[in-house]
């Protein structure tokens, strides 16, 4: 079953309350998204670790309910 954008955003914001999340639907199937997630939680972490943190926030839905996510993470802060 496809995953609507508001559910993806809610899961990410639960894990990263300060996050700015910009989601773009890439196909009209609620299954392929592009996400830009900005959070202070990413500061000092490698890009791989940042992405792993977002995937963990999705609580196992990646690859199931959510088929594809083109992810960009940005560390917020000075």
N, CA, C and O atoms as a Tinker XYZ file with bonds, in Angstrom:
   312  protein
     1  N      0.842000   -1.181000    0.000000    73     2
     2  CA     0.000000    0.000000    0.000000    64     1     3
     3  C      0.889000    1.245000    0.000000    63     2     4     5
     4  O      1.816000    1.329000    0.805000    81     3
     5  N      0.633000    2.197000   -0.866000    73     3     6
     6  CA     1.438000    3.416000   -0.933000    64     5     7
     7  C      1.383000    4.219000    0.359000    63     6     8     9
     8  O      0.483000    4.051000    1.182000    81     7
     9  N      2.357000    5.085000    0.512000    73     7    10
    10  CA     2.478000    5.891000    1.725000    64     9    11
    11  C      2.332000    7.371000    1.383000    63    10    12    13
    12  O      3.153000    7.910000    0.641000    81    11
    13  N      1.299000    8.040000    1.910000    73    11    14
    14  CA     1.127000    9.461000    1.600000    64    13    15
    15  C      2.222000   10.337000    2.229000    63    14    16    17
    16  O      2.816000    9.979000    3.246000    81    15
    17  N      2.468000   11.474000    1.607000    73    15    18
    18  CA     3.528000   12.381000    2.039000    64    17    19
    19  C      3.380000   12.810000    3.491000    63    18    20    21
    20  O      4.379000   12.912000    4.203000    81    19
    21  N      2.162000   13.062000    3.946000    73    19    22
    22  CA     1.980000   13.534000    5.321000    64    21    23
    23  C      2.423000   12.495000    6.345000    63    22    24    25
    24  O      2.853000   12.858000    7.440000    81    23
    25  N      2.326000   11.209000    6.010000    73    23    26
    26  CA     2.803000   10.157000    6.918000    64    25    27
    27  C      4.331000   10.126000    6.967000    63    26    28    29
    28  O      4.920000    9.954000    8.034000    81    27
    29  N      4.958000   10.290000    5.823000    73    27    30
    30  CA     6.423000   10.320000    5.770000    64    29    31
    31  C      6.927000   11.505000    6.597000    63    30    32    33
    32  O      7.828000   11.361000    7.424000    81    31
    33  N      6.339000   12.668000    6.363000    73    31    34
    34  CA     6.746000   13.866000    7.094000    64    33    35
    35  C      6.529000   13.704000    8.596000    63    34    36    37
    36  O      7.376000   14.115000    9.389000    81    35
    37  N      5.413000   13.116000    8.991000    73    35    38
    38  CA     5.125000   12.925000   10.420000    64    37    39
    39  C      6.159000   12.019000   11.079000    63    38    40    41
    40  O      6.610000   12.306000   12.188000    81    39
    41  N      6.539000   10.935000   10.416000    73    39    42
    42  CA     7.551000   10.029000   10.982000    64    41    43
    43  C      8.894000   10.739000   11.137000    63    42    44    45
    44  O      9.567000   10.589000   12.157000    81    43
    45  N      9.277000   11.504000   10.132000    73    43    46
    46  CA    10.557000   12.209000   10.190000    64    45    47
    47  C     10.523000   13.268000   11.290000    63    46    48    49
    48  O     11.480000   13.397000   12.054000    81    47
    49  N      9.433000   14.023000   11.375000    73    47    50
    50  CA     9.340000   15.082000   12.384000    64    49    51
    51  C      9.225000   14.524000   13.803000    63    50    52    53
    52  O      9.607000   15.200000   14.759000    81    51
    53  N      8.712000   13.316000   13.954000    73    51    54
    54  CA     8.687000   12.679000   15.269000    64    53    55
    55  C     10.109000   12.383000   15.729000    63    54    56    57
    56  O     10.445000   12.574000   16.898000    81    55
    57  N     10.939000   11.916000   14.803000    73    55    58
    58  CA    12.330000   11.601000   15.134000    64    57    59
    59  C     13.199000   12.847000   15.247000    63    58    60    61
    60  O     14.132000   12.890000   16.049000    81    59
    61  N     12.892000   13.856000   14.446000    73    59    62
    62  CA    13.687000   15.096000   14.400000    64    61    63
    63  C     12.723000   16.281000   14.490000    63    62    64    65
    64  O     12.352000   16.846000   13.461000    81    63
    65  N     12.317000   16.664000   15.690000    73    63    66
    66  CA    11.308000   17.718000   15.854000    64    65    67
    67  C     11.670000   19.053000   15.202000    63    66    68    69
    68  O     10.782000   19.822000   14.835000    81    67
    69  N     12.962000   19.332000   15.056000    73    67    70
    70  CA    13.370000   20.602000   14.443000    64    69    71
    71  C     13.464000   20.522000   12.922000    63    70    72    73
    72  O     13.802000   21.509000   12.268000    81    71
    73  N     13.170000   19.368000   12.363000    73    71    74
    74  CA    13.398000   19.133000   10.940000    64    73    75
    75  C     12.523000   19.995000   10.047000    63    74    76    77
    76  O     11.349000   20.239000   10.324000    81    75
    77  N     13.139000   20.442000    8.974000    73    75    78
    78  CA    12.422000   21.028000    7.850000    64    77    79
    79  C     12.395000   19.927000    6.797000    63    78    80    81
    80  O     13.439000   19.420000    6.387000    81    79
    81  N     11.200000   19.565000    6.367000    73    79    82
    82  CA    11.048000   18.463000    5.424000    64    81    83
    83  C     10.344000   18.983000    4.171000    63    82    84    85
    84  O      9.250000   19.544000    4.239000    81    83
    85  N     10.996000   18.784000    3.035000    73    83    86
    86  CA    10.386000   19.143000    1.759000    64    85    87
    87  C     10.255000   17.853000    0.954000    63    86    88    89
    88  O     11.253000   17.237000    0.581000    81    87
    89  N      9.018000   17.457000    0.693000    73    87    90
    90  CA     8.759000   16.232000   -0.055000    64    89    91
    91  C      8.191000   16.573000   -1.424000    63    90    92    93
    92  O      7.333000   17.445000   -1.563000    81    91
    93  N      8.686000   15.868000   -2.426000    73    91    94
    94  CA     8.202000   16.022000   -3.785000    64    93    95
    95  C      7.814000   14.642000   -4.295000    63    94    96    97
    96  O      8.622000   13.713000   -4.271000    81    95
    97  N      6.587000   14.513000   -4.753000    73    95    98
    98  CA     6.121000   13.255000   -5.330000    64    97    99
    99  C      6.705000   13.137000   -6.737000    63    98   100   101
   100  O      6.503000   14.022000   -7.569000    81    99
   101  N      7.418000   12.062000   -7.002000    73    99   102
   102  CA     8.087000   11.893000   -8.293000    64   101   103
   103  C      7.236000   11.133000   -9.301000    63   102   104   105
   104  O      7.480000   11.218000  -10.504000    81   103
   105  N      6.242000   10.393000   -8.825000    73   103   106
   106  CA     5.328000    9.653000   -9.700000    64   105   107
   107  C      3.955000    9.705000   -9.050000    63   106   108   109
   108  O      3.851000    9.819000   -7.828000    81   107
   109  N      2.930000    9.624000   -9.833000    73   107   110
   110  CA     1.562000    9.749000   -9.316000    64   109   111
   111  C      1.085000    8.455000   -8.661000    63   110   112   113
   112  O     -0.025000    7.987000   -8.919000    81   111
   113  N      1.935000    7.887000   -7.814000    73   111   114
   114  CA     1.587000    6.608000   -7.185000    64   113   115
   115  C      1.774000    6.605000   -5.666000    63   114   116   117
   116  O      1.599000    5.565000   -5.031000    81   115
   117  N      2.130000    7.762000   -5.067000    73   115   118
   118  CA     2.420000    7.856000   -3.630000    64   117   119
   119  C      3.447000    6.806000   -3.190000    63   118   120   121
   120  O      3.392000    6.304000   -2.067000    81   119
   121  N      4.362000    6.489000   -4.070000    73   119   122
   122  CA     5.333000    5.435000   -3.801000    64   121   123
   123  C      6.757000    5.852000   -4.137000    63   122   124   125
   124  O      7.704000    5.157000   -3.771000    81   123
   125  N      6.924000    6.974000   -4.827000    73   123   126
   126  CA     8.236000    7.456000   -5.253000    64   125   127
   127  C      8.344000    8.932000   -4.890000    63   126   128   129
   128  O      7.636000    9.770000   -5.448000    81   127
   129  N      9.234000    9.243000   -3.951000    73   127   130
   130  CA     9.376000   10.606000   -3.456000    64   129   131
   131  C     10.821000   11.071000   -3.498000    63   130   132   133
   132  O     11.759000   10.273000   -3.510000    81   131
   133  N     10.968000   12.378000   -3.519000    73   131   134
   134  CA    12.247000   13.022000   -3.256000    64   133   135
   135  C     12.052000   13.772000   -1.939000    63   134   136   137
   136  O     11.031000   14.434000   -1.751000    81   135
   137  N     13.012000   13.676000   -1.035000    73   135   138
   138  CA    12.919000   14.369000    0.251000    64   137   139
   139  C     14.204000   15.122000    0.531000    63   138   140   141
   140  O     15.307000   14.620000    0.315000    81   139
   141  N     14.028000   16.350000    1.023000    73   139   142
   142  CA    15.147000   17.128000    1.538000    64   141   143
   143  C     14.834000   17.345000    3.013000    63   142   144   145
   144  O     13.834000   17.972000    3.359000    81   143
   145  N     15.693000   16.824000    3.872000    73   143   146
   146  CA    15.482000   16.902000    5.314000    64   145   147
   147  C     16.632000   17.691000    5.927000    63   146   148   149
   148  O     17.800000   17.332000    5.774000    81   147
   149  N     16.284000   18.775000    6.626000    73   147   150
   150  CA    17.268000   19.628000    7.277000    64   149   151
   151  C     17.049000   19.555000    8.774000    63   150   152   153
   152  O     15.944000   19.805000    9.256000    81   151
   153  N     18.106000   19.211000    9.521000    73   151   154
   154  CA    17.992000   19.088000   10.975000    64   153   155
   155  C     19.353000   19.301000   11.635000    63   154   156   157
   156  O     20.393000   18.955000   11.074000    81   155
   157  N     19.324000   19.872000   12.828000    73   155   158
   158  CA    20.548000   20.028000   13.613000    64   157   159
   159  C     21.102000   18.669000   14.046000    63   158   160   161
   160  O     22.291000   18.552000   14.342000    81   159
   161  N     20.258000   17.657000   14.085000    73   159   162
   162  CA    20.693000   16.318000   14.497000    64   161   163
   163  C     21.748000   15.743000   13.550000    63   162   164   165
   164  O     22.478000   14.825000   13.922000    81   163
   165  N     21.831000   16.271000   12.341000    73   163   166
   166  CA    22.781000   15.757000   11.359000    64   165   167
   167  C     24.171000   16.376000   11.492000    63   166   168   169
   168  O     25.124000   15.902000   10.874000    81   167
   169  N     24.288000   17.421000   12.286000    73   167   170
   170  CA    25.554000   18.140000   12.395000    64   169   171
   171  C     26.678000   17.209000   12.875000    63   170   172   173
   172  O     26.538000   16.506000   13.875000    81   171
   173  N     27.788000   17.225000   12.138000    73   171   174
   174  CA    28.958000   16.434000   12.500000    64   173   175
   175  C     28.869000   14.969000   12.105000    63   174   176   177
   176  O     29.781000   14.195000   12.393000    81   175
   177  N     27.784000   14.579000   11.450000    73   175   178
   178  CA    27.608000   13.176000   11.056000    64   177   179
   179  C     27.866000   13.038000    9.559000    63   178   180   181
   180  O     27.622000   13.967000    8.789000    81   179
   181  N     28.354000   11.884000    9.159000    73   179   182
   182  CA    28.593000   11.630000    7.737000    64   181   183
   183  C     27.257000   11.565000    7.000000    63   182   184   185
   184  O     26.209000   11.338000    7.605000    81   183
   185  N     27.313000   11.766000    5.699000    73   183   186
   186  CA    26.103000   11.696000    4.871000    64   185   187
   187  C     25.450000   10.321000    5.008000    63   186   188   189
   188  O     24.225000   10.224000    5.083000    81   187
   189  N     26.244000    9.273000    5.041000    73   187   190
   190  CA    25.700000    7.914000    5.192000    64   189   191
   191  C     24.954000    7.785000    6.518000    63   190   192   193
   192  O     23.847000    7.246000    6.558000    81   191
   193  N     25.546000    8.270000    7.586000    73   191   194
   194  CA    24.905000    8.206000    8.894000    64   193   195
   195  C     23.620000    9.027000    8.908000    63   194   196   197
   196  O     22.617000    8.596000    9.476000    81   195
   197  N     23.641000   10.198000    8.291000    73   195   198
   198  CA    22.443000   11.034000    8.216000    64   197   199
   199  C     21.306000   10.282000    7.525000    63   198   200   201
   200  O     20.169000   10.295000    7.998000    81   199
   201  N     21.613000    9.635000    6.418000    73   199   202
   202  CA    20.597000    8.886000    5.681000    64   201   203
   203  C     20.096000    7.706000    6.505000    63   202   204   205
   204  O     18.900000    7.418000    6.513000    81   203
   205  N     20.997000    7.028000    7.192000    73   203   206
   206  CA    20.587000    5.923000    8.054000    64   205   207
   207  C     19.646000    6.402000    9.154000    63   206   208   209
   208  O     18.711000    5.694000    9.528000    81   207
   209  N     19.890000    7.597000    9.668000    73   207   210
   210  CA    19.027000    8.165000   10.703000    64   209   211
   211  C     17.615000    8.403000   10.153000    63   210   212   213
   212  O     16.628000    8.129000   10.836000    81   211
   213  N     17.523000    8.906000    8.936000    73   211   214
   214  CA    16.199000    9.140000    8.329000    64   213   215
   215  C     15.509000    7.808000    8.061000    63   214   216   217
   216  O     14.322000    7.659000    8.350000    81   215
   217  N     16.237000    6.843000    7.514000    73   215   218
   218  CA    15.625000    5.530000    7.258000    64   217   219
   219  C     15.135000    4.900000    8.557000    63   218   220   221
   220  O     14.077000    4.271000    8.576000    81   219
   221  N     15.884000    5.058000    9.635000    73   219   222
   222  CA    15.449000    4.534000   10.936000    64   221   223
   223  C     14.163000    5.232000   11.389000    63   222   224   225
   224  O     13.283000    4.601000   11.974000    81   223
   225  N     14.062000    6.525000   11.117000    73   223   226
   226  CA    12.858000    7.285000   11.483000    64   225   227
   227  C     11.627000    6.772000   10.738000    63   226   228   229
   228  O     10.504000    6.926000   11.217000    81   227
   229  N     11.830000    6.168000    9.578000    73   227   230
   230  CA    10.713000    5.655000    8.785000    64   229   231
   231  C     10.220000    4.298000    9.292000    63   230   232   233
   232  O      9.280000    3.731000    8.735000    81   231
   233  N     10.836000    3.793000   10.321000    73   231   234
   234  CA    10.392000    2.599000   11.050000    64   233   235
   235  C     10.090000    1.386000   10.163000    63   234   236   237
   236  O      9.035000    0.762000   10.276000    81   235
   237  N     11.030000    1.073000    9.290000    73   235   238
   238  CA    10.907000   -0.137000    8.481000    64   237   239
   239  C      9.964000   -0.033000    7.292000    63   238   240   241
   240  O      9.729000   -1.028000    6.607000    81   239
   241  N      9.424000    1.142000    7.035000    73   239   242
   242  CA     8.488000    1.294000    5.915000    64   241   243
   243  C      9.203000    1.441000    4.572000    63   242   244   245
   244  O      8.604000    1.234000    3.517000    81   243
   245  N     10.489000    1.799000    4.618000    73   243   246
   246  CA    11.273000    1.932000    3.392000    64   245   247
   247  C     11.419000    0.554000    2.759000    63   246   248   249
   248  O     11.812000   -0.406000    3.423000    81   247
   249  N     11.100000    0.465000    1.471000    73   247   250
   250  CA    11.189000   -0.819000    0.777000    64   249   251
   251  C      9.897000   -1.610000    0.852000    63   250   252   253
   252  O      9.740000   -2.613000    0.155000    81   251
   253  N      8.972000   -1.170000    1.690000    73   251   254
   254  CA     7.667000   -1.824000    1.794000    64   253   255
   255  C      6.592000   -0.852000    1.367000    63   254   256   257
   256  O      6.261000   -0.756000    0.185000    81   255
   257  N      6.043000   -0.125000    2.339000    73   255   258
   258  CA     5.024000    0.888000    2.042000    64   257   259
   259  C      5.586000    2.010000    1.176000    63   258   260   261
   260  O      4.878000    2.581000    0.347000    81   259
   261  N      6.846000    2.314000    1.373000    73   259   262
   262  CA     7.518000    3.373000    0.615000    64   261   263
   263  C      8.558000    2.716000   -0.277000    63   262   264   265
   264  O      9.572000    2.213000    0.207000    81   263
   265  N      8.307000    2.722000   -1.570000    73   263   266
   266  CA     9.168000    1.990000   -2.496000    64   265   267
   267  C     10.478000    2.710000   -2.789000    63   266   268   269
   268  O     11.539000    2.086000   -2.803000    81   267
   269  N     10.411000    4.038000   -3.026000    73   267   270
   270  CA    11.614000    4.758000   -3.427000    64   269   271
   271  C     11.649000    6.143000   -2.790000    63   270   272   273
   272  O     10.656000    6.870000   -2.789000    81   271
   273  N     12.810000    6.488000   -2.251000    73   271   274
   274  CA    12.999000    7.800000   -1.641000    64   273   275
   275  C     14.356000    8.334000   -2.057000    63   274   276   277
   276  O     15.389000    7.808000   -1.642000    81   275
   277  N     14.358000    9.380000   -2.877000    73   275   278
   278  CA    15.584000   10.070000   -3.247000    64   277   279
   279  C     15.843000   11.068000   -2.116000    63   278   280   281
   280  O     15.108000   12.046000   -1.973000    81   279
   281  N     16.860000   10.833000   -1.331000    73   279   282
   282  CA    17.049000   11.558000   -0.073000    64   281   283
   283  C     18.245000   12.491000   -0.122000    63   282   284   285
   284  O     19.331000   12.118000   -0.565000    81   283
   285  N     18.018000   13.724000    0.348000    73   283   286
   286  CA    19.082000   14.697000    0.578000    64   285   287
   287  C     18.949000   15.156000    2.016000    63   286   288   289
   288  O     17.863000   15.540000    2.450000    81   287
   289  N     20.044000   15.119000    2.754000    73   287   290
   290  CA    20.028000   15.589000    4.135000    64   289   291
   291  C     20.965000   16.786000    4.259000    63   290   292   293
   292  O     22.003000   16.863000    3.600000    81   291
   293  N     20.564000   17.721000    5.127000    73   291   294
   294  CA    21.331000   18.938000    5.342000    64   293   295
   295  C     21.427000   19.174000    6.839000    63   294   296   297
   296  O     20.421000   19.113000    7.546000    81   295
   297  N     22.624000   19.443000    7.323000    73   295   298
   298  CA    22.818000   19.752000    8.746000    64   297   299
   299  C     22.472000   21.206000    8.982000    63   298   300   301
   300  O     23.031000   22.100000    8.347000    81   299
   301  N     21.549000   21.438000    9.896000    73   299   302
   302  CA    21.131000   22.803000   10.249000    64   301   303
   303  C     22.058000   23.330000   11.320000    63   302   304   305
   304  O     22.496000   22.586000   12.198000    81   303
   305  N     22.352000   24.593000   11.246000    73   303   306
   306  CA    23.171000   25.184000   12.287000    64   305   307
   307  C     24.172000   26.178000   11.734000    63   306   308   309
   308  O     24.268000   26.382000   10.524000    81   307
   309  N     24.915000   26.793000   12.639000    73   307   310
   310  CA    25.884000   27.813000   12.218000    64   309   311
   311  C     27.059000   27.233000   11.473000    63   310   312
   312  O     27.952000   27.971000   11.058000    81   311
